[in-house]
Amino acid sequence: MIQIDALPAFTDNYIWLLQDSANQHCAVVDPGDAAPVLAWLERHPGWRLTDILVTHHHHDHVGGVEQLKQTTGARVCGPAQERIPGRDLALDDHASVRVLGLDLQIIAVPGHTLGHIAYYCDSTATPLLFCGDTLFAAGCGRLFEGTPEQMHHSLQRLAALPAQTLVYCTHEYTLSNLRFAKAVEPENPHIAQRFADVTELRAHDRITLPSTLALERLTNPFLRTTETSVKEKLDERSTLINPTPSAVFAGLRAWKDKF
């Protein structure tokens, strides 16, 4: 059985730590800083870091990779279409990689960056998704390299995974994302309840992740582009007609960028 914990980094990043207690092996996802990982290993003598999984090339996701590889000898897995420091295994869409006994499937999710990938595992009791900066709790990443159409398609691929899938994204943006979601759908009771729950968690400095895809479908405006309430709010705000879900997504993303 794999245990997953968050190692906080910088101001709002999470490095996901996967632990196989039976073998005292572990893996990390998107270590933008080596220090939290090395500190954990120092507190857990006998444990070995075997794998480093990277979703995309941004520094706050890869900044610690080379030091961790040099210190531990861990294998570095990352997107084939981006320059990843120390990468040993280049991963494309539909590839798979075995880590700590888990079979992780690769899903290409361009938008935030052009080569961004997600790691999905359905061989556990509850499916797992490590999605970097593509899908956030109640939000999605900014479009630094891709188009709205690419990002919308990427999010639709993730949204089509099983509802119980646990969503491990890499930033604590949930509360601010829910403020935007409330502006988009002020009458959505699921958003109101989630906002109250998350406000309470953050008041006690508690993590709001992982999420589930079921919860995202109910509360994340970027997964709700076909909902009449979302489309009408955007049409009303922009005085434009947004005929397609990807056009609705583009409008939402532009609104969120200035929110």
Order of alpha helices (4+ residues) and beta strands (2+ residues): beta-beta-beta-alpha-beta-alpha-alpha-beta-beta-beta-beta-beta-beta-beta-beta-alpha-beta-alpha-alpha-beta-alpha-alpha-alpha
